[in-house]
Amino acid sequence: MRTYESICLGIPEILLPKKGTDLTKWAVIACDQFTSEPDYWRMVSILVGQAPSTLNLIFPEVYLGEKNPEARIARIREHMARYMDQGLFEENEGLIYVERKVGDRTRKGLMVCLDLEHYDFRKGSTSLIRATEGTILERIPPRVKIREGAPIELPHIMVLIDDPDNTVIGPLTQNKDRLEKLYDFELMMGSGHLTGYRIKDQTLEAGILNNLKMLVYSANFSKRYGVRPGTPVLLFAMGDGNHSLATAKTIWEKAKENAPDKAKVLNSPLRYALVELVNLHDDALIFEPIHRVLFEVATGKDVVQEMYSYFKGRCTYTASAGLDEMKAEVDGQKEGSHKIGVITASGFGIVEVKQPESNLPVGTLQPFLDAFMKNKGAGEIDYVHGTEPVSQLGKKSGNMGLYLPAMGKTDLFKTVILDGVLPRKTFSMGEAWEKRFYMEARKLF
């Protein structure tokens, strides 16, 4: 693999299913979607049937609570080995330009490898690649079990670049007629259309690399964000798949620690992770909120009353006439206080917290929920995308949905540079069905 350490990037050798594979059945959505909707994954399983599919190579998180997860992990490994032995894959060296169309919007991306030596997901990180949200450490070990020792990786990771002039990906969109088309098909379950093009033109590739270097150039960086010269540069910010990248990083650190030859291991494929780069300023990239659902609220626990106590007199609750009224109030809130929608079997309402200590409503809510769950206030908490899921789940007896507003995307990089990571599960790039599908793979051994 050709590597460029100054921008922590590698030119990947990407595995794609050989011609004749039904790609609609091959590609499935990210494993961390529809985690409270098992019917979605049952429908996917029926649709796929016995066809080759990435469904057989991933662990949908809806099944994390099953009694024998080791059996599912074993089946994943078996399918990986079988697909490799059957010669299912064809290798394609080079960057891949990706277009994902959903409705009337087309999101553009670029498949690359990122160097995990330059990624640190810990709070206070100053690495070139950084997490944008807090990492939930307990989510890493189950993923390590799946990836560790696996012969291939399949990414649903999307990483953002802050490129307002669209210098990196824009030229690919303009020149896509000159590129080799690798795949072009409809995604399952009404999730749009996916097209990929290989970049063999060395002039185009050189332009991509040079323009990424210009984003790193310290004088440009300081001016763009209004920070002091010498402030550590942030080039790549996590969009989706932070826990998957954190898993890859964890395995890489373990590989280095255990390697008998400390120099040789630096050339290991485990040092890199395959990701899709997306420009923060892509018109099709919309930041959606991630809502919360409490399941099996403990008997005798009144969540709103608990909020009153937690926020020490700065909290009020107002009933809403319905979902639309609650949404309008939360989505249209002004500075000065934070409003959070509440959904229960009894109806809808709004909790308002005055004099908030956080910049975002999610930053106000999450510490309360952490304390509430620590005190066994509910059986489980889930993080869901979309108004309908949070409303439907919240209205079930014993549950509570908590509806949050979206955050603006243009201040993301500066916020992370100045303040560090946002509260975990702050934003989502699009609705659940718009998330990245597993398509490309890469050898790890």
C-alpha positions as a printed Julia matrix, in Angstrom:
445×3 Matrix{Float64}:
   0.0     0.0     0.0
   1.28    3.45   -0.92
   1.2     5.68    2.14
   1.43    9.41    2.85
   2.25    9.89    6.51
   1.97   13.71    6.54
  -1.78   13.32    5.92
  -2.0     9.87    7.61
  -3.49    8.32    4.47
  -2.96    5.15    2.48
  -4.07    4.16   -1.03
  -6.07    0.98   -0.39
  -6.36   -2.37   -2.12
 -10.12   -2.79   -1.96
 -11.98   -6.08   -2.28
 -15.28   -6.01   -4.18
 -17.6    -8.92   -5.01
 -16.85  -10.44   -8.4
 -19.09   -9.63  -11.35
 -22.42  -11.45  -11.27
 -22.94  -11.03   -7.52
 -26.34   -9.57   -6.63
 -25.11   -6.34   -5.05
 -28.54   -5.38   -3.72
 -28.38   -8.48   -1.53
 -24.66   -8.09   -0.88
 -24.75   -4.6     0.68
 -26.5    -4.12    4.04
 -26.76   -1.15    6.35
 -24.41   -0.33    9.24
 -24.65   -2.77   12.16
 -25.52   -0.02   14.67
 -28.76    0.98   12.93
 -32.33   -0.15   13.77
 -31.05   -1.48   17.11
 -34.54   -1.46   18.6
 -36.27   -2.74   15.46
 -35.59   -6.47   15.03
 -38.26   -6.64   12.32
 -35.98   -4.62   10.03
 -33.18   -7.16   10.35
 -35.59  -10.1     9.94
 -36.77   -8.57    6.67
 -33.17   -8.14    5.54
 -32.46  -11.81    6.33
 -35.48  -12.92    4.29
 -34.47  -10.71    1.37
 -30.87  -11.99    1.37
 -31.76  -15.67    1.7
 -28.75  -17.83    0.76
 -27.09  -15.22   -1.48
 -23.6   -13.89   -0.68
 -24.1   -10.92    1.62
 -22.31   -8.7     4.1
 -25.18   -9.62    6.44
 -23.2   -12.8     7.07
 -20.02  -10.84    7.84
 -21.31   -8.39   10.48
 -22.92   -8.5    13.93
 -26.08   -6.35   13.88
 -26.23   -4.73   17.3
 -29.9    -5.59   17.66
 -28.6    -9.08   18.53
 -25.96   -8.08   21.07
 -28.15   -9.26   23.94
 -28.68  -12.78   22.62
 -27.67  -15.71   24.83
 -24.8   -17.05   22.75
 -23.06  -14.23   20.85
 -19.96  -16.42   20.39
 -21.94  -18.67   18.03
 -22.82  -15.69   15.81
 -19.18  -14.53   15.82
 -18.08  -18.04   14.8
 -20.55  -17.98   11.88
 -19.17  -14.6    10.8
 -15.64  -16.0    10.72
 -16.83  -19.08    8.8
 -18.48  -16.92    6.15
 -15.4   -14.7     5.82
 -13.2   -17.74    5.25
 -15.7   -19.32    2.86
 -16.05  -16.19    0.74
 -12.26  -15.87    0.54
 -11.81  -19.56   -0.34
 -14.54  -19.38   -3.0
 -12.8   -16.49   -4.72
 -15.79  -14.22   -4.22
 -13.68  -11.06   -4.21
 -11.78   -9.11   -6.85
  -9.02   -6.73   -5.7
  -8.97   -3.12   -6.9
  -6.03   -0.91   -6.01
  -6.74    2.8    -5.77
  -9.02    5.37   -4.26
 -12.73    4.96   -4.98
 -15.09    7.88   -5.53
 -18.56    7.07   -4.17
 -21.97    8.61   -4.84
 -24.89    7.71   -2.57
 -28.27    8.94   -3.8
 -31.24    9.05   -1.42
 -34.32   10.82   -2.74
 -33.23   14.02   -4.47
 -29.9    14.28   -2.62
 -26.57   12.75   -3.61
 -23.8    12.47   -1.03
 -20.24   12.25   -2.39
 -17.42   10.36   -0.73
 -13.92    8.97   -1.16
 -12.72    5.55    0.01
  -9.24    5.73    1.6
  -7.22    4.08    4.33
  -6.41    6.13    7.44
  -3.33    5.56    9.59
  -4.36    4.56   13.12
  -1.02    5.84   14.42
  -2.54    9.3    14.01
  -5.89    8.55   15.68
  -6.66    8.93   19.36
 -10.26    8.66   20.59
  -9.44    9.64   24.17
 -10.72   12.89   25.65
  -8.27   15.75   25.08
  -6.79   14.19   21.95
  -4.79   16.46   19.62
  -4.18   13.89   16.86
  -4.79   14.51   13.15
  -7.74   12.09   13.32
 -10.1    12.66   16.25
 -13.38   11.49   17.67
 -16.08   14.16   17.66
 -18.18   12.52   20.38
 -17.46   10.66   23.58
 -16.6     7.0    23.04
 -18.69    4.46   24.97
 -15.87    2.18   26.1
 -18.13   -0.78   26.9
 -19.1    -0.96   23.23
 -15.54   -1.74   22.15
 -14.89   -5.26   23.59
 -17.74   -6.99   21.66
 -16.47   -5.4    18.44
 -12.89   -6.43   19.23
 -14.05  -10.06   19.46
 -15.43   -9.81   15.92
 -12.54   -7.94   14.28
  -9.61   -9.51   16.12
  -8.21  -12.26   13.94
 -10.71  -11.61   11.15
  -9.18  -11.93    7.65
 -11.03   -8.92    6.24
 -12.61   -5.66    7.39
 -15.81   -4.08    6.11
 -16.26   -0.42    7.0
 -19.35    1.59    7.77
 -17.04    4.39    8.95
 -17.57    7.89    7.58
 -14.92   10.52    8.35
 -15.39   14.24    7.74
 -13.07   16.81    6.2
 -13.73   20.55    6.54
 -13.26   21.66    2.94
 -15.54   24.66    2.22
 -14.14   25.13   -1.29
 -14.63   21.42   -2.1
 -11.07   21.05   -3.35
 -10.63   17.37   -2.46
 -13.79   15.61   -3.66
 -15.2    18.27   -6.01
 -12.77   17.56   -8.88
 -13.83   13.9    -8.81
 -17.49   14.83   -9.23
 -16.55   17.05  -12.16
 -14.44   14.33  -13.81
 -16.41   11.19  -12.98
 -17.03   10.48  -16.68
 -13.28    9.81  -16.93
 -13.32    7.28  -14.07
 -13.8     3.52  -14.22
 -17.23    2.58  -12.88
 -16.94   -0.32  -10.43
 -20.51   -0.68   -9.16
 -23.89    0.92   -9.79
 -27.0    -0.52   -8.12
 -30.09   -0.01   -5.97
 -29.71   -0.54   -2.24
 -32.18   -2.71   -0.36
 -35.08   -1.54    1.8
 -35.63    1.74   -0.06
 -32.25    3.15    0.95
 -31.32    4.71   -2.37
 -28.66    4.09   -5.0
 -24.9     3.5    -4.74
 -22.26    4.09   -7.42
 -18.5     3.72   -7.15
 -15.67    4.77   -9.47
 -11.99    3.81   -9.3
  -9.45    6.64   -9.59
  -6.58    5.43  -11.79
  -5.68    8.87  -13.15
  -2.45    9.81  -11.36
  -3.07   13.52  -11.93
  -6.44   13.34  -10.16
  -4.94   11.31   -7.32
  -2.06   13.76   -6.91
  -4.55   16.63   -6.75
  -6.48   14.9    -3.97
  -3.34   14.36   -1.92
  -2.06   17.89   -2.47
  -5.36   19.5    -1.48
  -5.55   17.39    1.68
  -2.05   18.64    2.53
  -3.24   22.21    2.03
  -5.98   21.63    4.65
  -3.21   20.64    7.07
  -0.97   23.61    6.23
  -0.62   25.34    9.59
  -1.09   28.93    8.4
  -4.34   28.03    6.64
  -5.52   26.06    9.67
  -4.87   28.88   12.16
  -6.61   31.45    9.96
  -9.65   29.26    9.22
 -10.45   28.54   12.86
  -9.09   31.7    14.48
  -6.69   29.76   16.69
  -3.12   30.45   17.75
  -0.3    29.28   15.46
   0.92   25.95   16.72
  -2.56   24.72   17.7
  -2.62   20.98   16.87
  -4.22   20.43   13.47
  -7.47   18.48   13.1
  -7.68   17.07    9.57
 -10.12   14.18    9.91
 -13.11   14.27   12.3
 -15.26   11.23   12.96
 -18.73   11.34   11.47
 -20.18    7.83   11.76
 -18.59    4.64   13.03
 -16.46    6.06   15.83
 -16.69    2.82   17.83
 -15.61    0.77   14.82
 -12.55    2.98   14.32
 -11.86    2.85   18.06
 -12.02   -0.95   17.8
  -9.5    -0.96   14.94
  -7.26    1.31   17.01
  -7.52   -0.97   20.05
  -6.53   -4.02   17.99
  -3.66   -2.13   16.37
  -2.25   -1.06   19.74
  -2.46   -4.64   20.97
  -0.73   -5.89   17.8
   2.15   -3.44   18.34
   2.46   -4.42   22.0
   2.6    -8.14   21.24
   4.78   -7.98   18.11
   8.23   -9.56   18.49
   9.57   -7.29   15.73
   8.56   -3.71   16.63
   9.8    -2.32   13.31
   8.21   -4.93   11.05
   4.76   -4.6    12.63
   4.61   -0.96   11.49
   3.99   -2.28    7.97
   1.04   -4.42    9.08
  -2.36   -3.9     7.37
  -3.77   -3.62   10.89
  -2.17   -0.18   11.13
  -4.79    1.17    8.71
  -8.57    1.26    8.55
 -10.73    1.6     5.45
 -13.1     4.58    5.66
 -15.19    6.86    3.49
 -14.22   10.54    3.55
 -17.09   13.03    3.19
 -16.88   16.81    2.99
 -18.65   18.48    5.92
 -20.0    21.03    3.42
 -21.6    18.47    1.1
 -25.14   19.76    0.47
 -26.52   16.24    0.91
 -24.95   15.84    4.36
 -27.56   16.71    6.95
 -26.99   16.45   10.66
 -29.89   14.74   12.41
 -30.32   14.46   16.18
 -29.97   11.18   18.03
 -32.83   10.74   20.46
 -32.93    8.67   23.63
 -35.37    5.98   24.75
 -35.6     4.66   28.3
 -36.97    1.12   28.51
 -38.63   -0.37   31.6
 -38.51    2.73   33.78
 -38.27    1.46   37.36
 -41.48    1.19   39.34
 -41.99    4.29   41.43
 -39.52    6.35   39.37
 -40.87    9.6    37.91
 -38.29   10.74   35.38
 -39.49   14.35   35.28
 -39.42   14.59   39.06
 -35.91   13.16   38.98
 -34.98   15.93   36.55
 -36.41   18.54   38.91
 -34.15   17.21   41.64
 -31.07   16.86   39.42
 -31.27   20.37   37.95
 -32.0    21.96   41.35
 -34.88   24.28   40.57
 -33.79   25.19   37.04
 -36.17   22.73   35.42
 -39.83   23.04   34.36
 -42.23   20.72   32.52
 -45.01   21.8    30.14
 -47.5    19.45   28.49
 -47.85   19.57   24.69
 -50.99   19.01   22.63
 -49.23   16.47   20.46
 -46.06   15.37   18.66
 -46.03   18.22   16.14
 -46.37   20.91   18.8
 -43.62   19.34   20.89
 -41.29   19.04   17.88
 -41.85   22.64   16.8
 -41.03   23.93   20.29
 -37.88   21.84   20.65
 -36.61   22.38   17.1
 -37.27   26.12   17.25
 -35.72   26.82   20.66
 -33.61   29.93   21.18
 -30.51   30.52   23.26
 -30.84   30.93   27.01
 -32.36   27.61   27.99
 -32.51   24.04   26.72
 -35.75   22.29   25.75
 -36.06   18.51   25.55
 -39.13   16.69   24.27
 -40.71   14.04   26.48
 -42.8    11.15   25.09
 -44.66    8.66   27.29
 -47.79    6.55   27.16
 -49.58    9.53   28.75
 -48.68   11.97   25.98
 -46.14   14.6    25.02
 -44.4    17.4    26.87
 -41.32   19.57   27.15
 -38.71   19.78   29.87
 -36.97   23.15   29.9
 -33.68   23.62   31.74
 -32.72   27.21   32.45
 -29.12   28.44   32.79
 -27.69   25.3    31.17
 -24.05   24.51   31.77
 -23.57   22.9    28.36
 -23.66   24.48   24.9
 -26.05   21.86   23.54
 -29.31   20.34   24.85
 -27.8    16.87   24.49
 -24.94   17.98   26.75
 -27.5    19.04   29.35
 -29.51   15.81   29.11
 -26.79   13.15   28.92
 -25.19   13.65   32.38
 -28.66   13.37   33.94
 -29.32   10.14   32.02
 -25.94    8.72   33.03
 -26.74    9.35   36.7
 -30.31    8.06   36.27
 -29.13    4.8    34.69
 -26.36    4.39   37.25
 -29.06    4.49   39.94
 -30.99    1.79   38.03
 -33.73    4.21   37.0
 -34.53    2.11   33.91
 -33.73   -1.3    32.53
 -32.03   -0.04   29.37
 -31.31    3.07   27.33
 -31.08    3.16   23.55
 -30.03    5.85   21.08
 -32.39    6.06   18.11
 -32.57    7.98   14.85
 -35.75    9.57   13.54
 -38.93   11.03   14.95
 -41.11    7.99   14.34
 -38.93    5.46   16.23
 -38.51    7.68   19.32
 -42.24    8.45   19.3
 -43.39    4.85   18.83
 -40.98    3.43   21.38
 -41.54    6.23   23.89
 -45.31    5.74   23.87
 -45.06    2.12   24.95
 -46.05    1.45   28.53
 -43.09    1.67   30.89
 -40.91    3.54   28.39
 -39.99    7.18   27.87
 -38.75    8.85   24.69
 -36.56   11.96   24.86
 -36.59   14.07   21.71
 -33.61   16.33   20.95
 -32.95   19.06   18.35
 -30.31   18.8    15.63
 -27.0    20.63   15.95
 -25.54   22.9    13.24
 -22.78   21.17   11.3
 -20.58   24.09   10.25
 -19.21   24.7    13.75
 -18.28   21.05   14.34
 -14.54   21.27   13.67
 -14.01   24.49   15.6
 -15.99   23.13   18.56
 -13.88   19.96   18.67
 -10.64   21.94   18.27
 -11.49   24.36   21.08
 -13.67   22.29   23.44
 -12.79   18.68   22.7
 -15.28   15.89   22.04
 -19.02   16.48   22.17
 -21.29   14.41   24.41
 -21.64   10.9    23.01
 -24.39   10.3    20.48
 -24.82   14.03   19.81
 -25.6    13.9    16.11
 -26.25   11.57   13.24
 -25.46   12.22    9.61
 -28.88   11.61    8.12
 -31.7     9.27    9.05
 -31.14    5.58    9.76
 -31.86    4.38    6.19
 -29.37    6.94    4.8
 -26.44    5.46    6.73
 -23.47    3.89    5.05
 -23.95    0.37    3.68
 -21.26   -2.29    3.84
 -19.94   -2.67    0.3
 -16.13   -2.62    0.12
 -13.74   -4.88    2.05
  -9.99   -5.03    2.7
  -7.6    -7.8     3.7
  -6.21   -7.6     7.21
  -3.79  -10.55    6.9
